Amino acid sequence: MGSVDEYMEHFQDYGDADDIRGIEECGCLSGTGPASGNTDAGTTLDMGVYEPLTGGDTEWGMKESRGWSGSAVKNLGIAVNGFTDTATYNTSRKAYVSGKTTRAFRPGPIQEGIWAVELGLGWLPSATDDPDGIHWEVEVQTTTDSSWSNTPYVPDNYAPYVANPSAGWYDGDFHTHGEQEPGNAPMDQTFAKGFGAGPTGNALDFMTLVDHNNMVARGEIGRYDQNYAGKLIMQGTEVTTYNGHWNSQNAGQLADFRAGPIVRFDDADADNQVEAGELPQVRASLDPSGQFAASSASGGWGAPRRSTSGIGIVGSTGPPAAMGTPRSRGLNGSSGAAGGHVIGPTAPK
């Protein structure tokens, strides 16, 4: 893999955290194309944002995650306000809209303290193909404009429920996606397609929403789950590492998908350039299978990556159970380049 040339701007001091209504972040590859002599095209860098450390944590982790968009979104906002309406989303599903939170990121207050931006090194060209390394810029701005907080977000959280108390066999899909993975269909379309009668629908009994590496949809499921009588919507996450992925069903805590090593950008000379000694490793690689226990501890269970029609929802032993108490376990592996993560602190006051 080629070297990484990072540039990260720290948050500026715009006053007390109570005055900060939103964060705009823009990340892009720079200097690409034949005229520049660089060969960064095709590079895959993913991006996530973390709020200040909590509960005695010394490094940013899943408890602090405010969202992860992978490489799908590079210009994003996190606001006190919620998301755009469905019609606006459908006009350009990955677009940044001022004053609104970008899907895949969690709306809400902008807490005082040090925030972090993380880059996932999904795929980099080899040193032979790109000897001068990739060129990446991240710019972060905060705003005190009231248009970022004039319609504060009110979640309608997922809550477990029994859709059908009768034991039996049910058809469902353990692997569906919605708009909190920007670019995908809105959730109402996903559910209409899954639960709707044929021939346009699939007449499913249950669906699990498993967006990649974020739990943002869990604050939205409550707006939909009572719209489909006798149908079950479950929360989940597709835990996606750079060497494989698995579906975490029903877990209350996001499993750590960062299987590769994590290095932190410590800009010792404050020149916004990565130099020797400024990328210390703060966490070694981890075994993804170790996250099964973390998922289970928060009520989760695994499921095969690929959905299967006609699955019997059964207990650990015994006859089919009432819909609402499923159990299963599985792991999917897929090809992909091994990758690490670069995390950089930023600091609104």
DOMI-573633 format. One line per field, with one value per residue (C-alpha): residue number from 1; x, y, z. Coordinates in nm, 4 decimals, padded with zeros to 6 digits. Example, Ala and Ser with C-alpha at 12.3 -4.5 7.8 and 13.67 -1.06 7.14 Angstrom:
% DOMI-573633
num 1 | 2
x 01.2300 | 01.3670
y -00.4500 | -00.1060
z 00.7800 | 00.7140
***
This chain:
% DOMI-573633
num 1 | 2 | 3 | 4 | 5 | 6 | 7 | 8 | 9 | 10 | 11 | 12 | 13 | 14 | 15 | 16 | 17 | 18 | 19 | 20 | 21 | 22 | 23 | 24 | 25 | 26 | 27 | 28 | 29 | 30 | 31 | 32 | 33 | 34 | 35 | 36 | 37 | 38 | 39 | 40 | 41 | 42 | 43 | 44 | 45 | 46 | 47 | 48 | 49 | 50 | 51 | 52 | 53 | 54 | 55 | 56 | 57 | 58 | 59 | 60 | 61 | 62 | 63 | 64 | 65 | 66 | 67 | 68 | 69 | 70 | 71 | 72 | 73 | 74 | 75 | 76 | 77 | 78 | 79 | 80 | 81 | 82 | 83 | 84 | 85 | 86 | 87 | 88 | 89 | 90 | 91 | 92 | 93 | 94 | 95 | 96 | 97 | 98 | 99 | 100 | 101 | 102 | 103 | 104 | 105 | 106 | 107 | 108 | 109 | 110 | 111 | 112 | 113 | 114 | 115 | 116 | 117 | 118 | 119 | 120 | 121 | 122 | 123 | 124 | 125 | 126 | 127 | 128 | 129 | 130 | 131 | 132 | 133 | 134 | 135 | 136 | 137 | 138 | 139 | 140 | 141 | 142 | 143 | 144 | 145 | 146 | 147 | 148 | 149 | 150 | 151 | 152 | 153 | 154 | 155 | 156 | 157 | 158 | 159 | 160 | 161 | 162 | 163 | 164 | 165 | 166 | 167 | 168 | 169 | 170 | 171 | 172 | 173 | 174 | 175 | 176 | 177 | 178 | 179 | 180 | 181 | 182 | 183 | 184 | 185 | 186 | 187 | 188 | 189 | 190 | 191 | 192 | 193 | 194 | 195 | 196 | 197 | 198 | 199 | 200 | 201 | 202 | 203 | 204 | 205 | 206 | 207 | 208 | 209 | 210 | 211 | 212 | 213 | 214 | 215 | 216 | 217 | 218 | 219 | 220 | 221 | 222 | 223 | 224 | 225 | 226 | 227 | 228 | 229 | 230 | 231 | 232 | 233 | 234 | 235 | 236 | 237 | 238 | 239 | 240 | 241 | 242 | 243 | 244 | 245 | 246 | 247 | 248 | 249 | 250 | 251 | 252 | 253 | 254 | 255 | 256 | 257 | 258 | 259 | 260 | 261 | 262 | 263 | 264 | 265 | 266 | 267 | 268 | 269 | 270 | 271 | 272 | 273 | 274 | 275 | 276 | 277 | 278 | 279 | 280 | 281 | 282 | 283 | 284 | 285 | 286 | 287 | 288 | 289 | 290 | 291 | 292 | 293 | 294 | 295 | 296 | 297 | 298 | 299 | 300 | 301 | 302 | 303 | 304 | 305 | 306 | 307 | 308 | 309 | 310 | 311 | 312 | 313 | 314 | 315 | 316 | 317 | 318 | 319 | 320 | 321 | 322 | 323 | 324 | 325 | 326 | 327 | 328 | 329 | 330 | 331 | 332 | 333 | 334 | 335 | 336 | 337 | 338 | 339 | 340 | 341 | 342 | 343 | 344 | 345 | 346 | 347 | 348 | 349
x 00.0000 | 00.1107 | 00.1841 | -00.0853 | -00.0526 | -00.3198 | -00.4381 | -00.6829 | -00.8024 | -00.8962 | -01.2268 | -01.2030 | -01.3107 | -01.6507 | -01.7487 | -01.9190 | -02.0373 | -02.3924 | -02.3712 | -02.2549 | -02.5553 | -02.3881 | -02.0761 | -01.9938 | -01.7247 | -01.5776 | -01.3282 | -01.1832 | -00.8937 | -00.6882 | -00.4443 | -00.5796 | -00.5724 | -00.3097 | -00.2288 | -00.1210 | 00.0935 | -00.0824 | -00.2645 | -00.5054 | -00.8089 | -00.9624 | -00.8446 | -01.1110 | -01.1045 | -01.4003 | -01.5042 | -01.6650 | -01.7163 | -01.6926 | -01.8191 | -01.6163 | -01.4982 | -01.7370 | -01.7361 | -01.3636 | -01.2751 | -00.9262 | -00.9711 | -01.2698 | -01.4914 | -01.8425 | -02.0013 | -01.8848 | -01.9763 | -02.1932 | -02.1995 | -02.0080 | -02.0806 | -01.8017 | -01.6887 | -02.0431 | -02.0518 | -01.7653 | -01.9493 | -02.1686 | -02.3407 | -02.4252 | -02.6871 | -02.9201 | -03.1825 | -03.2763 | -03.2780 | -03.4307 | -03.7736 | -03.8011 | -03.8763 | -03.5606 | -03.3562 | -03.4782 | -03.3670 | -03.0016 | -02.9525 | -02.5937 | -02.6171 | -02.5175 | -02.8016 | -02.7138 | -02.8891 | -02.9744 | -02.8003 | -02.6706 | -02.8119 | -02.5794 | -02.4966 | -02.6845 | -02.8485 | -02.8478 | -02.6638 | -02.3023 | -02.1288 | -01.8381 | -01.5024 | -01.2678 | -01.4312 | -01.2564 | -01.2683 | -01.1663 | -01.0481 | -01.0748 | -00.8066 | -01.0299 | -00.8033 | -00.4811 | -00.2720 | 00.0626 | 00.3794 | 00.4805 | 00.1616 | 00.1544 | 00.5055 | 00.4219 | 00.1263 | -00.2328 | -00.3345 | -00.6338 | -00.7898 | -01.0452 | -01.1963 | -01.4210 | -01.6251 | -01.8680 | -02.1611 | -02.3703 | -02.6417 | -02.9905 | -03.0964 | -02.9084 | -03.1230 | -03.4663 | -03.6296 | -03.4503 | -03.4440 | -03.6830 | -03.6076 | -03.8754 | -03.6616 | -03.6898 | -03.8619 | -03.8957 | -04.2472 | -04.4364 | -04.5980 | -04.7685 | -04.8058 | -04.8716 | -04.6003 | -04.5405 | -04.3204 | -04.2581 | -04.1001 | -03.8553 | -03.5359 | -03.2481 | -03.0609 | -03.2283 | -03.1055 | -03.2611 | -03.1730 | -02.9384 | -02.6913 | -02.7023 | -02.7896 | -03.0289 | -03.4056 | -03.5949 | -03.7171 | -04.0818 | -03.9977 | -03.7945 | -04.0768 | -04.3443 | -04.1473 | -04.0851 | -04.4231 | -04.6437 | -04.8524 | -04.7385 | -04.6672 | -04.5057 | -04.4259 | -04.2742 | -04.5367 | -04.2691 | -04.3554 | -04.0401 | -03.7435 | -03.4198 | -03.2668 | -02.8887 | -02.7134 | -02.3356 | -02.1490 | -02.4070 | -02.7120 | -02.8766 | -03.1897 | -03.2770 | -03.3929 | -03.6305 | -03.7829 | -04.0542 | -04.2021 | -04.2727 | -04.3121 | -04.6793 | -04.7752 | -04.7647 | -05.0074 | -04.8754 | -04.5331 | -04.2062 | -03.9279 | -03.6030 | -03.2949 | -02.9558 | -02.6195 | -02.4105 | -02.0747 | -01.8352 | -01.4601 | -01.2068 | -01.1785 | -01.5387 | -01.8733 | -02.1532 | -02.5021 | -02.5581 | -02.9298 | -03.1068 | -02.7921 | -02.8223 | -02.4540 | -02.2660 | -02.0001 | -01.6530 | -01.6030 | -01.2480 | -01.0574 | -00.7356 | -00.4891 | -00.5797 | -00.3272 | -00.3862 | -00.2799 | -00.0854 | 00.0141 | 00.3057 | 00.4220 | 00.0682 | 00.1444 | -00.1495 | 00.0882 | 00.1561 | 00.5251 | 00.7463 | 00.6378 | 00.2959 | 00.0936 | 00.1376 | -00.0578 | -00.3193 | -00.4802 | -00.3650 | -00.5722 | -00.8564 | -01.0190 | -01.3639 | -01.5067 | -01.4387 | -01.7196 | -01.9817 | -01.9658 | -02.0057 | -02.3071 | -02.4655 | -02.4100 | -02.6348 | -02.9118 | -02.7777 | -02.7419 | -02.5832 | -02.7417 | -02.6193 | -02.5303 | -02.7569 | -03.1313 | -03.3347 | -03.7071 | -03.8962 | -03.6735 | -03.8321 | -03.7917 | -03.7078 | -03.5787 | -03.2509 | -03.4415 | -03.8013 | -04.0766 | -04.1073 | -04.1495 | -04.3773 | -04.2591 | -04.0568 | -03.8157 | -03.5737 | -03.2403 | -02.9707 | -02.5962 | -02.3596 | -02.0647 | -01.9914 | -01.6456 | -01.5722 | -01.2655 | -01.1200 | -00.7941 | -00.6800 | -00.7052 | -00.6457 | -00.7932 | -00.6536 | -00.8213 | -00.7564 | -00.8729 | -01.0528 | -01.1521 | -01.4454 | -01.4229
y 00.0000 | 00.3542 | 00.6053 | 00.8329 | 01.2096 | 01.3500 | 01.7032 | 01.7743 | 02.1070 | 02.1379 | 02.2836 | 02.6549 | 02.8237 | 02.9719 | 03.0321 | 02.8177 | 02.4764 | 02.5830 | 02.8270 | 02.5680 | 02.4452 | 02.2321 | 02.0876 | 02.0799 | 01.8417 | 01.8034 | 01.5386 | 01.4961 | 01.3574 | 01.6444 | 01.6809 | 01.3847 | 01.3388 | 01.3311 | 01.7021 | 01.6689 | 01.3633 | 01.1828 | 00.8531 | 00.8779 | 00.7839 | 00.4606 | 00.5128 | 00.4260 | 00.6191 | 00.5888 | 00.8561 | 00.8671 | 01.1224 | 01.0814 | 01.3069 | 01.3727 | 01.0767 | 00.9465 | 00.7121 | 00.7156 | 00.6133 | 00.7101 | 00.6426 | 00.7022 | 00.3978 | 00.2893 | 00.4669 | 00.7997 | 00.7331 | 01.0022 | 00.8192 | 00.6399 | 00.6916 | 00.4792 | 00.6281 | 00.7148 | 01.0708 | 01.3174 | 01.6428 | 01.6086 | 01.7969 | 01.7092 | 01.9391 | 01.9823 | 01.9514 | 01.6188 | 01.4981 | 01.6353 | 01.5073 | 01.2105 | 01.4206 | 01.6284 | 01.3152 | 01.1573 | 01.4524 | 01.3765 | 01.1001 | 01.1793 | 01.5574 | 01.7864 | 02.0187 | 02.3155 | 02.3122 | 01.9424 | 01.6301 | 01.4076 | 01.0573 | 00.7975 | 01.0519 | 01.1053 | 01.4439 | 01.6138 | 01.8617 | 01.9440 | 01.8615 | 02.0563 | 01.8820 | 01.7229 | 01.5559 | 01.3259 | 01.2494 | 00.9003 | 00.7845 | 00.4158 | 00.3022 | 00.0869 | 00.0597 | 00.2387 | 00.2082 | 00.0370 | 00.2376 | 00.1354 | 00.2708 | 00.5865 | 00.6580 | 01.0011 | 00.8700 | 00.9804 | 01.3382 | 01.3818 | 01.6873 | 01.7097 | 02.0454 | 02.0931 | 02.4028 | 02.4766 | 02.7133 | 02.9107 | 02.9844 | 02.9194 | 02.7504 | 02.4437 | 02.4176 | 02.5622 | 02.2168 | 02.0025 | 01.6327 | 01.4135 | 01.0426 | 00.7754 | 00.4897 | 00.1247 | -00.0673 | -00.4481 | -00.5700 | -00.8873 | -00.8555 | -01.1951 | -01.3958 | -01.7243 | -01.9818 | -02.0757 | -02.0380 | -01.6924 | -01.5572 | -01.2733 | -01.0974 | -01.0589 | -00.8227 | -00.5046 | -00.1472 | 00.1970 | 00.5627 | 00.5767 | 00.4272 | 00.7248 | 00.6348 | 00.3557 | 00.3711 | 00.5478 | 00.3209 | 00.3572 | 00.2158 | -00.0665 | -00.1680 | -00.1299 | -00.3568 | -00.6139 | -00.6224 | -00.5415 | -00.8069 | -00.9555 | -00.9136 | -00.5765 | -00.6697 | -00.9747 | -01.0376 | -01.0849 | -01.1255 | -00.9649 | -00.7547 | -00.6507 | -00.3154 | -00.3637 | -00.0520 | -00.0677 | 00.0321 | 00.2694 | 00.2532 | 00.5784 | 00.4097 | 00.2896 | 00.6389 | 00.6250 | 00.2743 | 00.3796 | 00.6018 | 00.2927 | -00.0227 | 00.0287 | 00.0996 | -00.2686 | -00.4763 | -00.8212 | -00.7413 | -00.7232 | -00.4679 | -00.5379 | -00.3262 | -00.4445 | -00.3519 | -00.4979 | -00.5008 | -00.4465 | -00.4861 | -00.4743 | -00.8547 | -00.9679 | -00.8753 | -01.0173 | -00.9104 | -00.8148 | -00.8496 | -00.6569 | -00.5464 | -00.2298 | -00.1414 | -00.1024 | -00.3719 | -00.2385 | -00.2886 | -00.1499 | -00.4771 | -00.3172 | -00.1175 | 00.2395 | 00.5225 | 00.8741 | 01.1932 | 01.3873 | 01.7092 | 01.7906 | 02.0957 | 02.2147 | 02.2392 | 02.0192 | 01.7804 | 01.4190 | 01.3721 | 01.1060 | 01.0173 | 01.1853 | 00.8679 | 00.6660 | 00.3436 | 00.3655 | 00.0252 | -00.2982 | -00.5094 | -00.7016 | -01.0320 | -00.9539 | -01.2714 | -01.1178 | -00.8735 | -01.1494 | -01.1365 | -00.7580 | -00.7855 | -01.0602 | -00.8690 | -00.5898 | -00.8220 | -00.9052 | -01.2209 | -01.3016 | -01.4079 | -01.5252 | -01.2358 | -01.3464 | -01.3351 | -01.6501 | -01.6726 | -01.9312 | -01.9181 | -02.0677 | -01.8371 | -02.0799 | -02.0757 | -02.2305 | -02.5566 | -02.6624 | -02.5706 | -02.2491 | -01.9485 | -01.6474 | -01.3878 | -01.1425 | -01.3839 | -01.5021 | -01.6749 | -01.7531 | -01.7228 | -01.7013 | -01.5241 | -01.4169 | -01.3592 | -01.1678 | -01.0607 | -00.7172 | -00.5405 | -00.5340 | -00.1829 | 00.0275 | 00.3475 | 00.6960 | 00.9012 | 01.2683 | 01.4874 | 01.8134 | 02.0601 | 02.2942 | 02.4776
z 00.0000 | -00.0601 | 00.2121 | 00.3504 | 00.3393 | 00.5736 | 00.6267 | 00.9055 | 01.0318 | 01.3968 | 01.5027 | 01.5505 | 01.8736 | 01.7949 | 02.1558 | 02.4171 | 02.3069 | 02.3909 | 02.0981 | 01.8427 | 01.6477 | 01.3830 | 01.2247 | 00.8556 | 00.7414 | 00.3965 | 00.2952 | -00.0501 | -00.2444 | -00.3855 | -00.6681 | -00.8651 | -01.2387 | -01.5126 | -01.4878 | -01.1256 | -01.1838 | -00.8955 | -00.9234 | -00.6306 | -00.8418 | -00.7200 | -00.3637 | -00.1068 | 00.2192 | 00.4536 | 00.7031 | 01.0457 | 01.3236 | 01.7017 | 01.9790 | 02.2977 | 02.5039 | 02.7679 | 03.0655 | 03.1273 | 02.7704 | 02.6611 | 02.2886 | 02.0635 | 02.0186 | 01.9385 | 02.2348 | 02.0938 | 01.7300 | 01.5702 | 01.2398 | 00.9685 | 00.6006 | 00.4598 | 00.1309 | 00.0216 | 00.1589 | 00.1738 | 00.2487 | 00.5547 | 00.8321 | 01.1918 | 01.3382 | 01.6326 | 01.3585 | 01.2077 | 00.8483 | 00.5304 | 00.4306 | 00.1968 | -00.1119 | -00.0609 | 00.0024 | -00.3184 | -00.5312 | -00.4469 | -00.1958 | -00.0995 | -00.1039 | 00.1824 | 00.2908 | 00.5109 | 00.8494 | 00.8338 | 00.9568 | 00.6790 | 00.6860 | 00.8445 | 01.1177 | 01.4422 | 01.5012 | 01.8386 | 02.0604 | 01.9808 | 02.3073 | 02.4462 | 02.4194 | 02.1692 | 01.8713 | 01.6237 | 01.2540 | 01.1482 | 00.8096 | 00.7237 | 00.4816 | 00.2664 | -00.0358 | -00.1267 | -00.4423 | -00.4060 | -00.3529 | -00.7046 | -00.8564 | -00.6432 | -00.5099 | -00.3640 | -00.1599 | -00.1643 | -00.0911 | 00.1350 | 00.2926 | 00.5728 | 00.6559 | 00.9596 | 01.0395 | 01.3197 | 01.3043 | 01.5497 | 01.2942 | 01.4315 | 01.1067 | 01.2335 | 01.5479 | 01.4639 | 01.4330 | 01.6951 | 01.6228 | 01.8228 | 01.7784 | 01.7671 | 01.8885 | 01.8123 | 02.0927 | 02.0932 | 02.0347 | 01.9460 | 01.6062 | 01.6161 | 01.9403 | 01.7597 | 01.7110 | 01.3511 | 01.0451 | 00.9072 | 00.5906 | 00.6339 | 00.5404 | 00.7867 | 00.5543 | 00.4304 | 00.3997 | 00.4139 | 00.3784 | 00.6774 | 00.4353 | 00.1956 | -00.1603 | -00.0677 | -00.0959 | 00.1845 | 00.4614 | 00.3626 | 00.0191 | 00.1719 | 00.4038 | 00.1358 | -00.0966 | 00.1737 | 00.3453 | 00.0476 | -00.1234 | -00.4493 | -00.7288 | -00.6473 | -00.2870 | -00.1186 | 00.1528 | 00.4200 | 00.7874 | 00.9280 | 00.8199 | 00.9889 | 00.8960 | 00.8901 | 00.7609 | 00.7434 | 01.0611 | 01.2066 | 01.4313 | 01.3242 | 01.1860 | 01.5358 | 01.6181 | 01.3217 | 01.3259 | 01.5702 | 01.2989 | 01.0862 | 01.2943 | 01.3815 | 01.0211 | 00.9288 | 01.1314 | 01.2145 | 01.0707 | 01.2630 | 01.2044 | 01.3913 | 01.4459 | 01.3329 | 01.1851 | 00.9069 | 01.0837 | 00.7947 | 00.8366 | 00.5543 | 00.5632 | 00.5964 | 00.7421 | 00.9558 | 01.0552 | 01.4174 | 01.4876 | 01.7669 | 01.9539 | 02.1599 | 02.1154 | 01.7887 | 01.7514 | 01.6729 | 01.3012 | 01.2992 | 01.2787 | 01.1548 | 01.3651 | 01.4625 | 01.4458 | 01.5684 | 01.3953 | 01.6583 | 01.4832 | 01.7122 | 01.5136 | 01.4257 | 01.0540 | 00.9435 | 00.7677 | 00.8617 | 00.9273 | 01.0805 | 01.4310 | 01.4039 | 01.3485 | 01.6688 | 01.6919 | 01.9669 | 01.9177 | 01.7588 | 01.5211 | 01.6790 | 01.5960 | 01.4542 | 01.6088 | 01.9486 | 01.8802 | 01.8945 | 02.2739 | 02.2769 | 02.0496 | 02.2588 | 02.5817 | 02.4516 | 02.3362 | 01.9926 | 01.7945 | 01.4610 | 01.1350 | 00.7948 | 00.5678 | 00.2842 | 00.3451 | 00.2935 | 00.2329 | 00.4358 | 00.7453 | 01.0541 | 01.3502 | 01.6245 | 01.9781 | 02.0839 | 02.1278 | 02.0822 | 01.8345 | 01.6321 | 01.8584 | 01.8467 | 01.6000 | 01.8029 | 01.9746 | 01.7032 | 01.7508 | 01.4967 | 01.4499 | 01.1583 | 00.9977 | 00.6462 | 00.5039 | 00.1860 | -00.0039 | 00.0525 | 00.1228 | 00.4837 | 00.6195 | 00.9245 | 01.0550 | 01.1071 | 01.3768 | 01.4361 | 01.7237 | 01.6579 | 01.9239 | 01.9451 | 02.2750
***
